[in-house]
Amino acid sequence: MVIAILIAISLMWIPVGLFLLGKGEAKTTGWIALFVGICTVICAIIHAGFLKDNIVGGFLFGHGLVYLITGAALITGTEDLRTVANTALAMGIICVIYAIMWFFGGPFCEGGKPLVGQNNYLALCAIVYAILYFEILGLGYGKVGAPVLGWSLFVGVILGLWIPAFWLMLTGTLPLCH
């Protein structure tokens, strides 16, 4: 499930990045963001509800909601993107918290096993996502140019989506994990 959703998210980030670089239009870019948002929320529900993985489920749910609001803003032609920026601020902070959790792992145990395992690669991904969300915040408030976020999304696709997806597909583990 994780591999599929990481690839699906990349199919949204690339068109959004190109749109921010002036290569595309808002409505179809918005529809792909909306669709990927729906898929991400469904994946989050599956992870939390059926796979009993509230950590990944919660992380995916937050991302999915940001994708939904981004899609809605693009489809409706919203010119004041501060609400999207404010949502990105909240998700950026959440990403920082996840990064800290994954860098250090959890001290709380259930049956001798930490509730949150240390995972350096997921922590690095969470930092990449946090940077992107803080750039969205800057874009919404006119402090970051669209091309900066557009190019950052391309880097984010490689570091935070494709490397973990294909590495996981080929090896069964994430990079930097023992």
Secondary structure, DSSP 8 states (H G I E B T S, - for coil): -HHHHHHHHHHHHHHHHHHHTTSS-HHHHHHHHHHHHHHHHHHHHIIIIIS--HHHHHHHHHHHHHHHHHHHHHHHT-S-THHHHHHHHHHHHHHHHHHHHHHH--S-EETTEESS---HHHHHHHHHHHHHHHHHHHHHTTSS-HHHHHHHHHHHIIIIIIHHHHHHHHHSS-TT--
